[in-house]
Amino acid sequence: MPTFEGARRAAGLRFAIVVARFNDFVTARLLTGAQDALAAAGVAAGDVDVVWVPGAFEIASAAQRVATTRRPAAVVCLGCVVRGGTPHFEYVCQAATQGITSATLTTGVPMAFGVLTTDSVEQALERAVPGPSNKGYEAAMAAVEMATLARALDEARS
Ligand code: INI
C-alpha cells in the first residue's frame, strides 16, 4: 500500500515566513521560534525569506504574493490577535484564517497557521516561550512536514 508522509528535515528547500508587526513583542518571539525550527530541520538561514506585514489581516495577501513570486516550498504565517471586547477580534481572526486557507489552496503552496488568537496578552506570551512549544516553532515544523510531503507526492506523480 503506497503510504506518504512528510519528513522532519528539509535541507535545500526554501521557505517564507510572513509575520505581522501588530503585537510585535509577541510576534518577534514567534519569528525566532520559526527560524529556530527551520534551522533544526537543516534549512539554511539564507533560504528563508522573512516578510513583515502591518497586522494579521494582511498576512494572507502577502502569503499569496510571496508564494507566487518566490515559489517557496512552504509559507509560515505568524501573527497575534488579542481579544479586546469588540467584534474586531472576530473579523481579524476570520480574515486571517479564511484568507490563509484560500491562499494555500489557490497557490498549491503549503502554508502553516501560526496566528495566535488569545483572550489576553499573558496567554499569547505563554505560547511564544522559547523551545518546541513556541507556536512559531510548531508552525514551522508543520511547514517542513507539509513541504516534504508535497515533494514526496510530486515525485510519485503517476
Ligand atoms: N492585528 C493583529 O495582528 N492583531 C490584533 O490584535 C489586531 N487588533 O486587535 O486590532 C490587529 N488589527 C490590525 C489589522 O490586522 C489590520 O492590520 C488593520 O485593520 C489594517 O488593515
Backbone and ligand atoms as CSV (ligand in chain L), in Angstrom:
chain,resi,resn,atom,element,x,y,z
A,1,MET,N,N,0.856,-1.190,0.000
A,1,MET,CA,C,0.000,0.000,0.000
A,1,MET,C,C,0.903,1.257,0.000
A,2,PRO,N,N,0.846,2.077,-1.053
A,2,PRO,CA,C,1.677,3.290,-1.047
A,2,PRO,C,C,1.272,4.215,0.104
A,3,THR,N,N,2.244,4.605,0.881
A,3,THR,CA,C,1.991,5.483,2.036
A,3,THR,C,C,2.921,6.684,1.945
A,4,PHE,N,N,2.402,7.859,2.197
A,4,PHE,CA,C,3.208,9.083,2.058
A,4,PHE,C,C,3.200,9.843,3.372
A,5,GLU,N,N,4.350,10.372,3.704
A,5,GLU,CA,C,4.496,11.115,4.955
A,5,GLU,C,C,5.589,12.159,4.777
A,6,GLY,N,N,5.432,13.291,5.420
A,6,GLY,CA,C,6.477,14.309,5.370
A,6,GLY,C,C,7.633,13.939,6.266
A,7,ALA,N,N,8.735,14.699,6.127
A,7,ALA,CA,C,9.941,14.452,6.916
A,7,ALA,C,C,10.146,15.594,7.913
A,8,ARG,N,N,11.137,15.409,8.777
A,8,ARG,CA,C,11.459,16.451,9.763
A,8,ARG,C,C,12.680,17.259,9.344
A,9,ARG,N,N,13.252,16.884,8.204
A,9,ARG,CA,C,14.396,17.640,7.681
A,9,ARG,C,C,14.069,18.159,6.294
A,10,ALA,N,N,14.536,19.363,6.000
A,10,ALA,CA,C,14.171,19.985,4.731
A,10,ALA,C,C,15.353,20.761,4.155
A,11,ALA,N,N,16.572,20.234,4.349
A,11,ALA,CA,C,17.767,20.910,3.822
A,11,ALA,C,C,17.628,21.076,2.313
A,12,GLY,N,N,17.979,22.254,1.824
A,12,GLY,CA,C,17.921,22.516,0.386
A,12,GLY,C,C,16.617,23.131,-0.079
A,13,LEU,N,N,15.578,23.044,0.763
A,13,LEU,CA,C,14.299,23.676,0.401
A,13,LEU,C,C,14.294,25.129,0.878
A,14,ARG,N,N,13.533,25.965,0.159
A,14,ARG,CA,C,13.392,27.373,0.535
A,14,ARG,C,C,12.022,27.603,1.173
A,15,PHE,N,N,11.984,28.477,2.166
A,15,PHE,CA,C,10.749,28.783,2.885
A,15,PHE,C,C,10.536,30.293,2.945
A,16,ALA,N,N,9.293,30.687,3.225
A,16,ALA,CA,C,8.996,32.087,3.523
A,16,ALA,C,C,8.246,32.143,4.849
A,17,ILE,N,N,8.539,33.171,5.607
A,17,ILE,CA,C,7.803,33.439,6.849
A,17,ILE,C,C,7.137,34.802,6.687
A,18,VAL,N,N,5.810,34.837,6.823
A,18,VAL,CA,C,5.087,36.105,6.809
A,18,VAL,C,C,4.693,36.406,8.249
A,19,VAL,N,N,5.116,37.555,8.750
A,19,VAL,CA,C,4.914,37.854,10.172
A,19,VAL,C,C,4.304,39.251,10.332
A,20,ALA,N,N,3.275,39.319,11.175
A,20,ALA,CA,C,2.578,40.588,11.409
A,20,ALA,C,C,3.291,41.409,12.481
A,21,ARG,N,N,3.373,42.724,12.233
A,21,ARG,CA,C,4.045,43.629,13.178
A,21,ARG,C,C,3.147,43.948,14.384
A,22,PHE,N,N,1.829,43.881,14.217
A,22,PHE,CA,C,0.906,44.183,15.319
A,22,PHE,C,C,1.225,43.214,16.473
A,23,ASN,N,N,1.339,43.740,17.688
A,23,ASN,CA,C,1.753,42.924,18.848
A,23,ASN,C,C,3.135,42.300,18.601
A,24,ASP,N,N,4.068,43.131,18.128
A,24,ASP,CA,C,5.362,42.551,17.748
A,24,ASP,C,C,6.187,42.086,18.939
A,25,PHE,N,N,5.797,42.495,20.159
A,25,PHE,CA,C,6.505,41.949,21.323
A,25,PHE,C,C,6.197,40.457,21.462
A,26,VAL,N,N,5.145,39.978,20.825
A,26,VAL,CA,C,4.843,38.540,20.763
A,26,VAL,C,C,5.309,37.952,19.427
A,27,THR,N,N,4.983,38.628,18.325
A,27,THR,CA,C,5.265,38.008,17.015
A,27,THR,C,C,6.768,37.887,16.745
A,28,ALA,N,N,7.573,38.786,17.312
A,28,ALA,CA,C,9.026,38.649,17.136
A,28,ALA,C,C,9.503,37.350,17.790
A,29,ARG,N,N,8.849,36.945,18.888
A,29,ARG,CA,C,9.224,35.690,19.550
A,29,ARG,C,C,8.758,34.486,18.730
A,30,LEU,N,N,7.598,34.641,18.080
A,30,LEU,CA,C,7.139,33.563,17.190
A,30,LEU,C,C,8.104,33.424,16.013
A,31,LEU,N,N,8.580,34.565,15.507
A,31,LEU,CA,C,9.524,34.541,14.387
A,31,LEU,C,C,10.808,33.814,14.783
A,32,THR,N,N,11.319,34.133,15.952
A,32,THR,CA,C,12.530,33.439,16.424
A,32,THR,C,C,12.281,31.939,16.537
A,33,GLY,N,N,11.114,31.576,17.063
A,33,GLY,CA,C,10.770,30.154,17.180
A,33,GLY,C,C,10.727,29.483,15.813
A,34,ALA,N,N,10.122,30.153,14.836
A,34,ALA,CA,C,10.021,29.582,13.487
A,34,ALA,C,C,11.414,29.443,12.866
A,35,GLN,N,N,12.249,30.456,13.059
A,35,GLN,CA,C,13.609,30.391,12.498
A,35,GLN,C,C,14.408,29.268,13.165
A,36,ASP,N,N,14.228,29.092,14.465
A,36,ASP,CA,C,14.919,28.005,15.183
A,36,ASP,C,C,14.494,26.645,14.631
A,37,ALA,N,N,13.189,26.483,14.386
A,37,ALA,CA,C,12.674,25.198,13.885
A,37,ALA,C,C,13.224,24.908,12.496
A,38,LEU,N,N,13.249,25.913,11.634
A,38,LEU,CA,C,13.764,25.690,10.278
A,38,LEU,C,C,15.255,25.349,10.337
A,39,ALA,N,N,15.992,26.020,11.207
A,39,ALA,CA,C,17.415,25.697,11.367
A,39,ALA,C,C,17.579,24.264,11.872
A,40,ALA,N,N,16.736,23.852,12.815
A,40,ALA,CA,C,16.806,22.485,13.350
A,40,ALA,C,C,16.477,21.463,12.266
A,41,ALA,N,N,15.700,21.880,11.271
A,41,ALA,CA,C,15.347,20.976,10.161
A,41,ALA,C,C,16.391,21.002,9.054
A,42,GLY,N,N,17.470,21.748,9.276
A,42,GLY,CA,C,18.564,21.757,8.307
A,42,GLY,C,C,18.433,22.792,7.218
A,43,VAL,N,N,17.477,23.732,7.391
A,43,VAL,CA,C,17.265,24.769,6.377
A,43,VAL,C,C,18.248,25.910,6.628
A,44,ALA,N,N,18.953,26.335,5.588
A,44,ALA,CA,C,19.925,27.426,5.720
A,44,ALA,C,C,19.196,28.753,5.917
A,45,ALA,N,N,19.769,29.624,6.751
A,45,ALA,CA,C,19.132,30.925,7.021
A,45,ALA,C,C,18.912,31.710,5.728
A,46,GLY,N,N,19.828,31.565,4.789
A,46,GLY,CA,C,19.705,32.263,3.515
A,46,GLY,C,C,18.585,31.735,2.636
A,47,ASP,N,N,18.005,30.609,3.005
A,47,ASP,CA,C,16.901,30.027,2.238
A,47,ASP,C,C,15.545,30.371,2.849
A,48,VAL,N,N,15.535,31.338,3.772
A,48,VAL,CA,C,14.285,31.707,4.452
A,48,VAL,C,C,14.004,33.195,4.235
A,49,ASP,N,N,12.979,33.509,3.443
A,49,ASP,CA,C,12.528,34.893,3.282
A,49,ASP,C,C,11.688,35.282,4.491
A,50,VAL,N,N,11.901,36.475,5.020
A,50,VAL,CA,C,11.048,36.990,6.100
A,50,VAL,C,C,10.295,38.209,5.559
A,51,VAL,N,N,8.969,38.158,5.632
A,51,VAL,CA,C,8.115,39.202,5.065
A,51,VAL,C,C,7.272,39.806,6.189
A,52,TRP,N,N,7.496,41.090,6.494
A,52,TRP,CA,C,6.726,41.757,7.554
A,52,TRP,C,C,5.499,42.439,6.951
A,53,VAL,N,N,4.372,42.320,7.646
A,53,VAL,CA,C,3.134,42.997,7.228
A,53,VAL,C,C,2.569,43.737,8.448
A,54,PRO,N,N,1.639,44.704,8.229
A,54,PRO,CA,C,1.161,45.508,9.368
A,54,PRO,C,C,0.451,44.682,10.448
A,55,GLY,N,N,-0.520,43.854,10.040
A,55,GLY,CA,C,-1.293,43.105,11.030
A,55,GLY,C,C,-1.762,41.777,10.468
A,56,ALA,N,N,-2.477,41.019,11.303
A,56,ALA,CA,C,-2.919,39.682,10.901
A,56,ALA,C,C,-3.822,39.734,9.674
A,57,PHE,N,N,-4.556,40.826,9.529
A,57,PHE,CA,C,-5.447,40.944,8.380
A,57,PHE,C,C,-4.670,40.881,7.071
A,58,GLU,N,N,-3.439,41.386,7.056
A,58,GLU,CA,C,-2.645,41.477,5.825
A,58,GLU,C,C,-1.820,40.215,5.547
A,59,ILE,N,N,-1.834,39.243,6.475
A,59,ILE,CA,C,-0.960,38.071,6.297
A,59,ILE,C,C,-1.304,37.301,5.022
A,60,ALA,N,N,-2.595,37.068,4.786
A,60,ALA,CA,C,-2.997,36.186,3.680
A,60,ALA,C,C,-2.574,36.743,2.324
A,61,SER,N,N,-2.766,38.032,2.111
A,61,SER,CA,C,-2.431,38.580,0.785
A,61,SER,C,C,-0.922,38.528,0.558
A,62,ALA,N,N,-0.139,38.804,1.612
A,62,ALA,CA,C,1.318,38.723,1.462
A,62,ALA,C,C,1.767,37.269,1.273
A,63,ALA,N,N,1.097,36.345,1.980
A,63,ALA,CA,C,1.454,34.918,1.833
A,63,ALA,C,C,1.176,34.459,0.408
A,64,GLN,N,N,0.051,34.890,-0.132
A,64,GLN,CA,C,-0.278,34.513,-1.511
A,64,GLN,C,C,0.738,35.123,-2.486
A,65,ARG,N,N,1.100,36.390,-2.243
A,65,ARG,CA,C,2.040,37.067,-3.137
A,65,ARG,C,C,3.423,36.408,-3.076
A,66,VAL,N,N,3.912,36.131,-1.888
A,66,VAL,CA,C,5.253,35.540,-1.789
A,66,VAL,C,C,5.249,34.109,-2.331
A,67,ALA,N,N,4.119,33.424,-2.192
A,67,ALA,CA,C,4.030,32.052,-2.714
A,67,ALA,C,C,4.150,32.043,-4.235
A,68,THR,N,N,3.553,33.041,-4.896
A,68,THR,CA,C,3.578,33.052,-6.358
A,68,THR,C,C,4.856,33.688,-6.905
A,69,THR,N,N,5.431,34.638,-6.190
A,69,THR,CA,C,6.615,35.322,-6.717
A,69,THR,C,C,7.913,34.596,-6.371
A,70,ARG,N,N,8.010,34.063,-5.154
A,70,ARG,CA,C,9.273,33.451,-4.704
A,70,ARG,C,C,9.223,31.922,-4.745
A,71,ARG,N,N,8.034,31.358,-4.936
A,71,ARG,CA,C,7.832,29.900,-5.032
A,71,ARG,C,C,8.589,29.130,-3.936
A,72,PRO,N,N,8.348,29.473,-2.674
A,72,PRO,CA,C,8.964,28.686,-1.595
A,72,PRO,C,C,8.288,27.314,-1.504
A,73,ALA,N,N,8.938,26.391,-0.802
A,73,ALA,CA,C,8.352,25.067,-0.590
A,73,ALA,C,C,7.157,25.159,0.344
A,74,ALA,N,N,7.158,26.148,1.229
A,74,ALA,CA,C,6.025,26.370,2.135
A,74,ALA,C,C,6.152,27.761,2.746
A,75,VAL,N,N,5.036,28.250,3.250
A,75,VAL,CA,C,4.995,29.567,3.903
A,75,VAL,C,C,4.539,29.374,5.350
A,76,VAL,N,N,5.226,30.021,6.281
A,76,VAL,CA,C,4.838,30.013,7.691
A,76,VAL,C,C,4.185,31.368,7.995
A,77,CYS,N,N,2.949,31.347,8.465
A,77,CYS,CA,C,2.206,32.583,8.733
A,77,CYS,C,C,2.157,32.830,10.243
A,78,LEU,N,N,2.628,33.996,10.673
A,78,LEU,CA,C,2.723,34.287,12.110
A,78,LEU,C,C,2.021,35.602,12.454
A,79,GLY,N,N,1.235,35.586,13.514
A,79,GLY,CA,C,0.573,36.792,13.968
A,79,GLY,C,C,0.056,36.596,15.379
A,80,CYS,N,N,-0.500,37.661,15.916
A,80,CYS,CA,C,-1.037,37.594,17.281
A,80,CYS,C,C,-2.234,38.525,17.381
A,81,VAL,N,N,-3.419,37.940,17.560
A,81,VAL,CA,C,-4.648,38.716,17.707
A,81,VAL,C,C,-5.163,38.498,19.129
A,82,VAL,N,N,-5.291,39.588,19.866
A,82,VAL,CA,C,-5.738,39.501,21.263
A,82,VAL,C,C,-7.142,40.083,21.354
A,83,ARG,N,N,-8.034,39.323,21.988
A,83,ARG,CA,C,-9.434,39.747,22.104
A,83,ARG,C,C,-9.519,41.055,22.903
A,84,GLY,N,N,-10.268,41.999,22.377
A,84,GLY,CA,C,-10.349,43.276,23.077
A,84,GLY,C,C,-11.754,43.682,23.446
A,85,GLY,N,N,-12.682,42.732,23.396
A,85,GLY,CA,C,-14.048,43.058,23.772
A,85,GLY,C,C,-14.859,43.701,22.662
A,86,THR,N,N,-14.300,43.714,21.441
A,86,THR,CA,C,-15.051,44.240,20.293
A,86,THR,C,C,-15.114,43.164,19.214
A,87,PRO,N,N,-16.053,43.295,18.288
A,87,PRO,CA,C,-16.157,42.303,17.203
A,87,PRO,C,C,-14.951,42.328,16.280
A,88,HIS,N,N,-14.106,43.368,16.402
A,88,HIS,CA,C,-12.923,43.474,15.550
A,88,HIS,C,C,-12.096,42.195,15.626
A,89,PHE,N,N,-11.970,41.636,16.835
A,89,PHE,CA,C,-11.210,40.404,17.051
A,89,PHE,C,C,-11.700,39.300,16.117
A,90,GLU,N,N,-13.026,39.097,16.121
A,90,GLU,CA,C,-13.592,38.022,15.298
A,90,GLU,C,C,-13.303,38.272,13.824
A,91,TYR,N,N,-13.448,39.522,13.391
A,91,TYR,CA,C,-13.251,39.832,11.968
A,91,TYR,C,C,-11.808,39.595,11.550
A,92,VAL,N,N,-10.865,40.052,12.376
A,92,VAL,CA,C,-9.449,39.893,12.023
A,92,VAL,C,C,-9.077,38.405,12.026
A,93,CYS,N,N,-9.545,37.659,13.028
A,93,CYS,CA,C,-9.255,36.213,13.085
A,93,CYS,C,C,-9.832,35.501,11.871
A,94,GLN,N,N,-11.073,35.836,11.554
A,94,GLN,CA,C,-11.739,35.179,10.429
A,94,GLN,C,C,-11.032,35.505,9.114
A,95,ALA,N,N,-10.656,36.767,8.958
A,95,ALA,CA,C,-9.966,37.169,7.729
A,95,ALA,C,C,-8.641,36.421,7.591
A,96,ALA,N,N,-7.904,36.307,8.700
A,96,ALA,CA,C,-6.612,35.619,8.648
A,96,ALA,C,C,-6.817,34.136,8.331
A,97,THR,N,N,-7.757,33.508,9.026
A,97,THR,CA,C,-7.966,32.070,8.857
A,97,THR,C,C,-8.459,31.739,7.453
A,98,GLN,N,N,-9.516,32.422,7.037
A,98,GLN,CA,C,-10.075,32.129,5.712
A,98,GLN,C,C,-9.114,32.562,4.610
A,99,GLY,N,N,-8.435,33.691,4.823
A,99,GLY,CA,C,-7.509,34.181,3.801
A,99,GLY,C,C,-6.337,33.245,3.596
A,100,ILE,N,N,-5.770,32.740,4.672
A,100,ILE,CA,C,-4.622,31.833,4.547
A,100,ILE,C,C,-5.074,30.513,3.921
A,101,THR,N,N,-6.258,30.047,4.313
A,101,THR,CA,C,-6.799,28.819,3.698
A,101,THR,C,C,-6.960,29.011,2.203
A,102,SER,N,N,-7.537,30.134,1.817
A,102,SER,CA,C,-7.733,30.418,0.395
A,102,SER,C,C,-6.389,30.530,-0.327
A,103,ALA,N,N,-5.415,31.187,0.304
A,103,ALA,CA,C,-4.116,31.391,-0.334
A,103,ALA,C,C,-3.396,30.061,-0.569
A,104,THR,N,N,-3.455,29.159,0.395
A,104,THR,CA,C,-2.749,27.881,0.212
A,104,THR,C,C,-3.437,27.024,-0.845
A,105,LEU,N,N,-4.778,27.059,-0.871
A,105,LEU,CA,C,-5.492,26.249,-1.863
A,105,LEU,C,C,-5.338,26.836,-3.262
A,106,THR,N,N,-5.319,28.156,-3.359
A,106,THR,CA,C,-5.200,28.821,-4.666
A,106,THR,C,C,-3.818,28.618,-5.270
A,107,THR,N,N,-2.788,28.729,-4.429
A,107,THR,CA,C,-1.419,28.665,-4.960
A,107,THR,C,C,-0.881,27.238,-5.015
A,108,GLY,N,N,-1.438,26.345,-4.184
A,108,GLY,CA,C,-0.881,24.998,-4.083
A,108,GLY,C,C,0.376,24.950,-3.236
A,109,VAL,N,N,0.761,26.067,-2.642
A,109,VAL,CA,C,1.943,26.109,-1.771
A,109,VAL,C,C,1.475,25.875,-0.329
A,110,PRO,N,N,2.025,24.871,0.361
A,110,PRO,CA,C,1.601,24.630,1.747
A,110,PRO,C,C,1.833,25.864,2.622
A,111,MET,N,N,0.878,26.136,3.501
A,111,MET,CA,C,1.019,27.258,4.435
A,111,MET,C,C,0.657,26.789,5.833
A,112,ALA,N,N,1.485,27.157,6.798
A,112,ALA,CA,C,1.239,26.765,8.182
A,112,ALA,C,C,0.654,27.955,8.944
A,113,PHE,N,N,-0.266,27.659,9.831
A,113,PHE,CA,C,-1.016,28.687,10.563
A,113,PHE,C,C,-0.405,28.879,11.954
A,114,GLY,N,N,0.334,29.958,12.107
A,114,GLY,CA,C,0.927,30.274,13.408
A,114,GLY,C,C,0.420,31.616,13.900
A,115,VAL,N,N,-0.886,31.813,13.761
A,115,VAL,CA,C,-1.512,33.067,14.213
A,115,VAL,C,C,-2.185,32.802,15.559
A,116,LEU,N,N,-1.671,33.415,16.605
A,116,LEU,CA,C,-2.274,33.256,17.933
A,116,LEU,C,C,-3.578,34.040,17.994
A,117,THR,N,N,-4.598,33.433,18.582
A,117,THR,CA,C,-5.871,34.138,18.820
A,117,THR,C,C,-6.205,33.890,20.288
A,118,THR,N,N,-5.922,34.875,21.122
A,118,THR,CA,C,-5.994,34.644,22.561
A,118,THR,C,C,-6.892,35.678,23.247
A,119,ASP,N,N,-7.281,35.337,24.475
A,119,ASP,CA,C,-8.104,36.255,25.272
A,119,ASP,C,C,-7.264,37.333,25.930
A,120,SER,N,N,-5.976,37.054,26.135
A,120,SER,CA,C,-5.142,38.009,26.867
A,120,SER,C,C,-3.711,37.999,26.338
A,121,VAL,N,N,-2.988,39.065,26.665
A,121,VAL,CA,C,-1.568,39.152,26.326
A,121,VAL,C,C,-0.794,38.040,27.039
A,122,GLU,N,N,-1.199,37.730,28.278
A,122,GLU,CA,C,-0.493,36.695,29.037
A,122,GLU,C,C,-0.567,35.346,28.313
A,123,GLN,N,N,-1.765,35.020,27.824
A,123,GLN,CA,C,-1.926,33.753,27.083
A,123,GLN,C,C,-1.036,33.746,25.835
A,124,ALA,N,N,-0.973,34.891,25.164
A,124,ALA,CA,C,-0.154,34.982,23.955
A,124,ALA,C,C,1.320,34.762,24.299
A,125,LEU,N,N,1.788,35.401,25.364
A,125,LEU,CA,C,3.197,35.257,25.745
A,125,LEU,C,C,3.529,33.816,26.141
A,126,GLU,N,N,2.554,33.128,26.786
A,126,GLU,CA,C,2.769,31.717,27.152
A,126,GLU,C,C,3.028,30.852,25.917
A,127,ARG,N,N,2.403,31.240,24.800
A,127,ARG,CA,C,2.530,30.451,23.565
A,127,ARG,C,C,3.744,30.869,22.734
A,128,ALA,N,N,4.498,31.831,23.245
A,128,ALA,CA,C,5.652,32.347,22.498
A,128,ALA,C,C,6.958,32.154,23.267
A,129,VAL,N,N,6.942,31.246,24.258
A,129,VAL,CA,C,8.167,30.995,25.027
A,129,VAL,C,C,9.179,30.257,24.145
A,130,PRO,N,N,10.471,30.391,24.444
A,130,PRO,CA,C,11.469,29.677,23.646
A,130,PRO,C,C,11.296,28.161,23.763
A,131,GLY,N,N,11.609,27.457,22.677
A,131,GLY,CA,C,11.555,25.993,22.697
A,131,GLY,C,C,10.480,25.434,21.798
A,132,PRO,N,N,10.330,24.099,21.789
A,132,PRO,CA,C,9.425,23.425,20.856
A,132,PRO,C,C,7.946,23.728,21.088
A,133,SER,N,N,7.563,24.266,22.266
A,133,SER,CA,C,6.149,24.588,22.478
A,133,SER,C,C,5.800,25.992,21.956
A,134,ASN,N,N,6.813,26.724,21.501
A,134,ASN,CA,C,6.583,28.024,20.853
A,134,ASN,C,C,5.734,27.779,19.600
A,135,LYS,N,N,4.638,28.539,19.449
A,135,LYS,CA,C,3.712,28.279,18.328
A,135,LYS,C,C,4.334,28.613,16.977
A,136,GLY,N,N,5.322,29.498,16.957
A,136,GLY,CA,C,6.043,29.749,15.711
A,136,GLY,C,C,6.892,28.541,15.334
A,137,TYR,N,N,7.508,27.945,16.354
A,137,TYR,CA,C,8.303,26.722,16.141
A,137,TYR,C,C,7.388,25.613,15.609
A,138,GLU,N,N,6.226,25.435,16.263
A,138,GLU,CA,C,5.287,24.382,15.840
A,138,GLU,C,C,4.822,24.606,14.408
A,139,ALA,N,N,4.506,25.857,14.069
A,139,ALA,CA,C,4.025,26.143,12.717
A,139,ALA,C,C,5.119,25.858,11.688
A,140,ALA,N,N,6.350,26.218,12.000
A,140,ALA,CA,C,7.445,25.962,11.056
A,140,ALA,C,C,7.676,24.467,10.878
A,141,MET,N,N,7.531,23.683,11.963
A,141,MET,CA,C,7.674,22.231,11.814
A,141,MET,C,C,6.558,21.652,10.958
A,142,ALA,N,N,5.361,22.216,11.082
A,142,ALA,CA,C,4.246,21.783,10.222
A,142,ALA,C,C,4.553,22.138,8.761
A,143,ALA,N,N,5.160,23.306,8.550
A,143,ALA,CA,C,5.526,23.715,7.193
A,143,ALA,C,C,6.568,22.761,6.602
A,144,VAL,N,N,7.544,22.366,7.413
A,144,VAL,CA,C,8.569,21.412,6.960
A,144,VAL,C,C,7.914,20.091,6.566
A,145,GLU,N,N,7.003,19.619,7.426
A,145,GLU,CA,C,6.338,18.341,7.137
A,145,GLU,C,C,5.510,18.431,5.862
A,146,MET,N,N,4.776,19.523,5.694
A,146,MET,CA,C,3.916,19.650,4.506
A,146,MET,C,C,4.729,19.888,3.230
A,147,ALA,N,N,5.835,20.616,3.351
A,147,ALA,CA,C,6.688,20.853,2.178
A,147,ALA,C,C,7.305,19.538,1.701
A,148,THR,N,N,7.770,18.737,2.644
A,148,THR,CA,C,8.415,17.479,2.246
A,148,THR,C,C,7.373,16.442,1.823
A,149,LEU,N,N,6.173,16.519,2.397
A,149,LEU,CA,C,5.085,15.648,1.930
A,149,LEU,C,C,4.718,16.000,0.487
A,150,ALA,N,N,4.604,17.297,0.198
A,150,ALA,CA,C,4.271,17.725,-1.168
A,150,ALA,C,C,5.339,17.251,-2.141
A,151,ARG,N,N,6.604,17.364,-1.731
A,151,ARG,CA,C,7.700,16.911,-2.603
A,151,ARG,C,C,7.586,15.406,-2.863
A,152,ALA,N,N,7.293,14.632,-1.801
A,152,ALA,CA,C,7.163,13.175,-1.964
A,152,ALA,C,C,6.004,12.842,-2.902
A,153,LEU,N,N,4.894,13.535,-2.757
A,153,LEU,CA,C,3.735,13.262,-3.614
A,153,LEU,C,C,4.026,13.675,-5.057
A,154,ASP,N,N,4.724,14.808,-5.230
A,154,ASP,CA,C,5.062,15.248,-6.586
A,154,ASP,C,C,5.991,14.238,-7.265
A,155,GLU,N,N,6.937,13.726,-6.489
A,155,GLU,CA,C,7.889,12.758,-7.067
A,155,GLU,C,C,7.215,11.438,-7.442
A,156,ALA,N,N,6.087,11.136,-6.800
A,156,ALA,CA,C,5.383,9.872,-7.060
A,156,ALA,C,C,4.249,10.068,-8.069
A,157,ARG,N,N,4.256,11.253,-8.703
A,157,ARG,CA,C,3.163,11.563,-9.643
A,157,ARG,C,C,3.029,10.446,-10.689
A,158,SER,N,N,1.793,10.045,-10.958
A,158,SER,CA,C,1.597,8.960,-11.942
A,158,SER,C,C,0.785,9.462,-13.118
L,1,INI,N1,N,-3.946,42.969,14.035
L,1,INI,C1,C,-3.296,41.972,14.688
L,1,INI,O1,O,-2.403,41.332,14.099
L,1,INI,N2,N,-3.636,41.696,15.981
L,1,INI,C2,C,-4.615,42.371,16.633
L,1,INI,O2,O,-4.852,42.048,17.831
L,1,INI,C3,C,-5.310,43.414,15.974
L,1,INI,N3,N,-6.354,44.143,16.640
L,1,INI,O3,O,-6.643,43.861,17.811
L,1,INI,O4,O,-6.931,45.046,16.100
L,1,INI,C4,C,-4.939,43.694,14.640
L,1,INI,N4,N,-5.564,44.668,13.955
L,1,INI,C5,C,-4.976,45.251,12.751
L,1,INI,C6,C,-5.408,44.521,11.487
L,1,INI,O5,O,-4.790,43.248,11.405
L,1,INI,C7,C,-5.008,45.308,10.244
L,1,INI,O6,O,-3.606,45.466,10.205
L,1,INI,C8,C,-5.641,46.708,10.200
L,1,INI,O7,O,-7.050,46.615,10.328
L,1,INI,C9,C,-5.320,47.410,8.835
L,1,INI,O8,O,-5.836,46.664,7.739
